[in-house]
């Protein structure tokens, strides 16, 4: 994942980014919120309750994750 700004509202993630937390390690943290875990729904999407960033899992869904 490349450097991302916390103001970016749609981010594609891969299985390597799981378990997912917002803000992600590559995001600018100077104006970020507390770290929060993001649950993905069955279609591989999740949203941060603090900043509204939408995450979409791309690629294969890892085995053993629900």
Long-range contacts (C-beta under 8 A, 24 or more apart in sequence): 1-26, 2-26, 3-27, 3-28, 4-28, 6-31, 6-32, 6-51, 6-53, 8-53, 9-52, 9-53, 9-54, 10-53, 10-54, 10-56, 11-53, 11-54, 11-55, 11-56, 12-55, 12-56, 12-57, 12-58, 13-55, 13-56, 13-57, 13-58, 14-57, 14-58, 14-59, 15-57, 15-59, 15-60, 15-61, 15-62, 18-62, 18-65, 20-46, 20-55, 22-48, 22-50, 22-51, 22-53, 22-55, 23-51
